[in-house]
Each structure stands twice: as C-alpha cells, then as structure tokens.
Amino acid sequence: MVNHKRLLVVEDDYILAHMYKERFGAEGYEVVSADNGEDGIDEALAGNFDLVILDLMLPKRGGLSVLQILRSRPETEKIPVIIITNHPDDRYREIAEKYGIEDFVFKAEIMPKDVIDRINKIIKKYDASAFE
C-alpha cells in the first residue's frame, strides 16, 4: 500500500526511529529520519513533507528550537507537527502548542499503532482542508 505521503521523523533514539520508520513504511508512508535537530531542520527544508514527528530532547538543537525554525520558514510553516517525548515538564507542551503543533504525546504512554492512527487522522484533516 502506497499513499504517497511523506513523513519526517526527528528522533535520536536509533531503535525507536527505526521502529517508527518500519511501522510507518508498512502503512504506505515514505519515511525520512534525522537523528539530531540540525539534520531535522535540513531535511525539513529540503523535502516536501506532509507531517513531522519531532522529539524534544535532541542533540545539536533541541526540538522546540527546531519547531521554532520550522514555523518561521515559509516552506515549512504549515507542516503539521507531532511532538513525541518523555520529558514530563508541561511548560514544553505549552510552548509547543503556541507554535501550533497538532499533537503532543509521551513515548512511554503510546503504542506505535496509536501514533499511526493519529498520523492518519491529521493527514486526512489536512487533505480535507485542501479542498475547502
């Protein structure tokens, strides 16, 4: 099954990033990954992504900084973003929500199938809004 939608996963945990890449790929998504914030920004600016899954705690540049940069650039400002983290501080959620994220989830509390369901829902929402 190919749905021609592209996802960017910015996650420094290799095992988790690989697992997401495999699961999302099995759902028909084309998945690109980056293991640090700088590479995540470069990939996002170079690619044409339908959604970004962004960890908060990343090497080279933290997730909130990446989000801020993505929202400041015309080519990435409207890409839906899901923050996925284990960081318990609600201030991060509040800041991320000010930048218009679609979702904020805790890694330890969510299964990959649930993430796929959320991605599908967000993609469908954005596809529907393109026809309005």
C-alpha positions, 0 to 999 in steps of 0.5 A: 500500500502506497499513499504517497505521503511523506513523513519526517521523523526527528528522533535520536533514539536509533531503535525507536526511529527505526521502529517508527520508520518500519511501522510507518513504511508498512502503512504506505508512508515514505519515511525520512529520519534525522537523528539530531535537530540540525539534520531535522531542520535540513531535511525539513527544508529540503523535502516536501513533507506532509507531517513531522514527528519531532522529539524534544530532547535532541542533540545539536538543537533541541526540538522546540528550537527546531519547531521554532525554525520550522514555523518561521520558514515559509516552506515549512510553516504549515507542516503539521507537527507531532511532538513525541517525548518523555520529558514530563515538564508541561511548560514544553507542551505549552510552548509547543502548542503556541507554535501550533503543533497538532499533537503532543504525546509521551513515548512511554504512554503510546503504542506505535499503532496509536501514533499511526492512527493519529498520523492518519487522522491529521493527514486526512484533516489536512487533505480535507482542508485542501479542498475547502 
